[in-house]
Amino acid sequence: MKIEKIDHLCFAVKDLEQAVKAYEDTLGLRPDFYYEAESEKIRVARYDVGGVAVELMESTSPDGEVAKFIRKHGEGFYLISYKVDDVEKGLEELAAKGKKLIDKEPRRLPGIRYAFLEPPQRLMGALVEILDGDLDSGVKE
């Protein structure tokens, strides 16, 4: 697996509109687009900042992973996503190294395939995601 770049950084937030307003008021940033992923129970504002995306992520359900994270840790840095040449190949290589994976097969959103490493293998406190492709700005599951 070849890591090509950091694709995005995610921050878990309780109130997406309030977080978007804070980013605009403080940093002058406006989202490039919003998307919702029902399968992940999230609504997201995505910013492109110098080729790396920043995502503000709100849970759409109290049982969503982002909601669980916020209850345990509060709002803040949630995950780092690395763009790789081939997510399936990456999963195979990680499994061969004995790394535990949340996903044995890639998940999908329009334009991307992605997978997560199992939380106990977080690196420096961050959940790690690998993905390939480019997220479609028209995403709405």
C-alpha contacts under 8 A as a table, 3 or more apart, distances in Angstrom:
res1	aa1	res2	aa2	distance
1	M	84	V	6.53
1	M	85	D	6.49
1	M	86	D	6.69
1	M	87	V	7.75
1	M	89	K	6.16
1	M	90	G	4.83
1	M	93	E	6.97
2	K	84	V	5.50
2	K	85	D	5.61
2	K	86	D	7.84
3	I	82	Y	6.48
3	I	83	K	5.95
3	I	84	V	4.46
3	I	85	D	6.70
4	E	82	Y	7.39
4	E	83	K	5.56
4	E	84	V	5.38
4	E	85	D	6.78
5	K	82	Y	5.93
5	K	83	K	5.45
5	K	84	V	7.41
6	I	9	L	7.95
6	I	52	V	6.40
6	I	80	I	7.47
6	I	81	S	6.05
6	I	82	Y	4.56
6	I	83	K	5.99
7	D	51	G	7.91
7	D	52	V	5.46
7	D	53	A	6.16
7	D	80	I	7.92
7	D	81	S	5.48
7	D	82	Y	5.27
7	D	83	K	5.34
8	H	52	V	5.46
8	H	53	A	4.34
8	H	54	V	5.44
8	H	55	E	6.93
8	H	80	I	6.14
8	H	81	S	5.25
8	H	82	Y	7.24
9	L	52	V	7.78
9	L	53	A	6.42
9	L	54	V	4.98
9	L	55	E	6.13
9	L	77	F	7.72
9	L	78	Y	7.73
9	L	79	L	5.95
9	L	80	I	4.74
9	L	81	S	6.31
10	C	54	V	5.97
10	C	55	E	4.65
10	C	56	L	5.95
10	C	57	M	6.66
10	C	77	F	6.16
10	C	78	Y	5.41
10	C	79	L	5.19
10	C	80	I	6.46
11	F	54	V	7.82
11	F	55	E	6.20
11	F	56	L	5.03
11	F	57	M	5.93
11	F	75	E	7.28
11	F	76	G	5.15
11	F	77	F	4.43
11	F	78	Y	5.05
11	F	79	L	7.17
12	A	56	L	6.21
12	A	57	M	4.98
12	A	58	E	6.12
12	A	66	V	6.09
12	A	69	F	7.67
12	A	70	I	6.79
12	A	75	E	5.34
12	A	76	G	5.38
12	A	77	F	6.36
12	A	78	Y	5.68
13	V	16	L	6.18
13	V	19	A	6.90
13	V	56	L	6.46
13	V	57	M	5.77
13	V	58	E	5.22
13	V	59	S	7.94
13	V	70	I	7.47
13	V	75	E	5.19
13	V	76	G	6.82
14	K	58	E	5.82
14	K	59	S	7.40
14	K	67	A	7.77
14	K	70	I	7.48
14	K	75	E	6.82
15	D	18	Q	5.41
15	D	19	A	6.25
15	D	58	E	6.37
16	L	19	A	5.07
16	L	20	V	6.07
16	L	43	R	7.76
16	L	44	V	7.44
16	L	45	A	7.46
16	L	56	L	6.79
16	L	57	M	6.80
16	L	58	E	5.61
17	E	20	V	5.04
17	E	21	K	6.14
18	Q	21	K	5.11
18	Q	22	A	6.26
19	A	22	A	5.04
19	A	23	Y	6.28
19	A	56	L	7.27
20	V	23	Y	5.14
20	V	24	E	6.25
20	V	30	R	7.32
20	V	31	P	7.54
20	V	45	A	7.33
20	V	56	L	7.64
21	K	24	E	5.08
21	K	25	D	5.95
22	A	25	D	5.09
22	A	26	T	5.79
22	A	27	L	7.89
23	Y	26	T	5.34
23	Y	27	L	5.35
23	Y	28	G	6.52
23	Y	29	L	5.75
23	Y	30	R	7.34
24	E	27	L	5.48
24	E	28	G	4.27
24	E	29	L	4.64
24	E	30	R	5.76
25	D	28	G	5.79
25	D	29	L	7.94
29	L	47	Y	7.68
30	R	47	Y	7.05
31	P	34	Y	6.96
31	P	45	A	5.70
31	P	46	R	5.36
31	P	47	Y	4.82
31	P	48	D	7.91
32	D	45	A	7.67
32	D	46	R	5.87
32	D	47	Y	5.15
32	D	48	D	6.62
33	F	45	A	6.10
33	F	46	R	5.57
33	F	47	Y	7.19
33	F	137	S	6.24
34	Y	43	R	7.41
34	Y	44	V	5.47
34	Y	45	A	4.47
34	Y	46	R	5.98
34	Y	137	S	7.54
35	Y	43	R	5.94
35	Y	44	V	5.31
35	Y	45	A	6.71
35	Y	46	R	7.89
35	Y	137	S	7.27
35	Y	138	G	7.13
35	Y	139	V	5.44
35	Y	140	K	5.84
36	E	41	K	7.86
36	E	42	I	5.82
36	E	43	R	4.36
36	E	44	V	6.13
36	E	139	V	6.77
36	E	140	K	5.24
36	E	141	E	6.61
37	A	40	E	5.43
37	A	41	K	6.03
37	A	42	I	5.51
37	A	43	R	6.52
37	A	109	L	7.73
37	A	139	V	7.60
37	A	140	K	6.22
37	A	141	E	5.40
38	E	41	K	4.75
38	E	42	I	6.45
38	E	141	E	5.86
39	S	141	E	7.59
40	E	64	G	7.10
40	E	65	E	7.73
41	K	59	S	5.71
41	K	60	T	5.09
41	K	61	S	6.01
41	K	64	G	5.49
41	K	65	E	7.73
42	I	57	M	6.38
42	I	58	E	5.54
42	I	59	S	4.52
42	I	60	T	5.21
42	I	61	S	7.84
42	I	64	G	7.59
42	I	66	V	7.51
43	R	57	M	5.89
43	R	58	E	5.29
43	R	59	S	6.37
43	R	60	T	6.49
44	V	55	E	6.29
44	V	56	L	5.58
44	V	57	M	4.58
44	V	58	E	6.32
45	A	55	E	5.65
45	A	56	L	5.27
45	A	57	M	6.74
46	R	53	A	6.49
46	R	54	V	5.81
46	R	55	E	4.54
46	R	56	L	6.61
47	Y	53	A	5.34
47	Y	54	V	5.14
47	Y	55	E	6.34
48	D	51	G	6.00
48	D	52	V	5.82
48	D	53	A	4.40
48	D	54	V	6.48
49	V	52	V	5.38
49	V	53	A	5.75
49	V	54	V	7.01
50	G	53	A	7.93
57	M	66	V	7.49
58	E	66	V	6.78
58	E	67	A	7.66
59	S	62	P	7.08
59	S	64	G	5.94
59	S	65	E	7.50
59	S	66	V	5.37
59	S	67	A	5.44
60	T	64	G	7.07
61	S	64	G	5.24
61	S	67	A	7.12
62	P	67	A	5.61
62	P	68	K	7.40
63	D	67	A	6.45
63	D	68	K	6.63
64	G	67	A	5.27
64	G	68	K	6.32
65	E	68	K	5.04
65	E	69	F	6.11
66	V	69	F	5.01
66	V	70	I	6.23
67	A	70	I	5.17
67	A	71	R	6.26
68	K	71	R	5.18
68	K	72	K	6.32
69	F	72	K	5.22
69	F	73	H	5.80
69	F	74	G	7.01
69	F	78	Y	7.85
70	I	73	H	5.18
70	I	74	G	4.16
70	I	75	E	5.30
70	I	76	G	7.93
71	R	74	G	5.83
73	H	76	G	7.89
77	F	126	A	7.64
78	Y	126	A	6.33
78	Y	127	L	6.51
79	L	126	A	5.25
79	L	127	L	4.58
79	L	128	V	5.81
79	L	129	E	7.23
80	I	126	A	6.62
80	I	127	L	6.45
80	I	128	V	5.34
80	I	129	E	6.29
81	S	128	V	5.97
81	S	129	E	4.55
81	S	130	I	5.60
81	S	131	L	7.08
82	Y	128	V	7.72
82	Y	129	E	6.24
82	Y	130	I	4.91
82	Y	131	L	6.34
83	K	130	I	5.87
83	K	131	L	4.99
83	K	132	D	5.52
83	K	133	G	7.89
84	V	87	V	6.23
84	V	90	G	7.53
84	V	130	I	6.40
84	V	131	L	5.88
84	V	132	D	5.52
85	D	132	D	6.24
86	D	89	K	5.36
86	D	90	G	6.19
86	D	131	L	7.62
86	D	132	D	5.96
87	V	90	G	4.83
87	V	91	L	6.18
87	V	106	P	6.93
87	V	113	R	6.80
87	V	114	Y	6.51
87	V	115	A	7.34
87	V	130	I	6.41
87	V	131	L	5.60
87	V	132	D	5.82
88	E	91	L	5.15
88	E	92	E	6.34
88	E	105	E	6.97
88	E	106	P	6.64
89	K	92	E	5.09
89	K	93	E	6.21
90	G	93	E	5.13
90	G	94	L	6.11
90	G	130	I	7.81
91	L	94	L	5.16
91	L	95	A	6.06
91	L	101	L	7.80
91	L	104	K	6.84
91	L	105	E	7.57
91	L	115	A	7.82
92	E	95	A	5.19
92	E	96	A	6.13
93	E	96	A	5.05
93	E	97	K	6.35
94	L	97	K	5.11
94	L	98	G	6.55
94	L	99	K	5.34
94	L	100	K	7.76
94	L	101	L	7.92
95	A	98	G	5.02
95	A	99	K	5.23
95	A	100	K	6.64
95	A	101	L	7.30
96	A	99	K	7.39
99	K	117	L	7.69
99	K	121	Q	7.71
100	K	117	L	6.46
100	K	118	E	5.48
100	K	121	Q	7.46
101	L	104	K	6.44
101	L	116	F	6.35
101	L	117	L	4.39
101	L	118	E	4.56
102	I	115	A	7.34
102	I	116	F	5.47
102	I	117	L	5.42
102	I	118	E	4.66
102	I	119	P	7.80
103	D	106	P	6.46
103	D	107	R	7.64
103	D	115	A	5.53
103	D	116	F	5.94
103	D	117	L	7.21
104	K	115	A	7.94
105	E	115	A	7.29
106	P	113	R	5.55
106	P	114	Y	5.15
106	P	115	A	5.17
107	R	113	R	5.58
107	R	114	Y	5.24
107	R	115	A	6.02
108	R	111	G	7.87
108	R	112	I	5.87
108	R	113	R	4.62
108	R	114	Y	6.32
109	L	112	I	5.46
109	L	113	R	6.60
109	L	135	L	7.34
109	L	139	V	7.28
109	L	141	E	7.78
110	P	135	L	6.35
110	P	136	D	5.66
110	P	139	V	6.03
111	G	133	G	5.66
111	G	134	D	5.21
111	G	135	L	4.86
111	G	136	D	5.27
112	I	131	L	6.65
112	I	132	D	5.64
112	I	133	G	4.49
112	I	134	D	5.54
112	I	135	L	5.54
112	I	136	D	7.90
113	R	131	L	5.49
113	R	132	D	5.54
113	R	133	G	6.64
114	Y	129	E	6.83
114	Y	130	I	5.57
114	Y	131	L	4.09
114	Y	132	D	6.60
115	A	129	E	5.64
115	A	130	I	5.55
115	A	131	L	6.53
116	F	127	L	7.57
116	F	128	V	5.96
116	F	129	E	4.49
116	F	130	I	6.50
117	L	121	Q	6.66
117	L	122	R	7.41
117	L	127	L	7.25
117	L	128	V	5.85
117	L	129	E	6.47
118	E	121	Q	5.75
118	E	122	R	7.31
119	P	122	R	5.27
119	P	127	L	6.14
121	Q	127	L	7.97
122	R	125	G	5.48
122	R	126	A	5.14
122	R	127	L	5.02
122	R	128	V	6.34
123	L	126	A	5.41
123	L	127	L	6.97
123	L	128	V	7.15
135	L	139	V	7.56
136	D	139	V	5.56
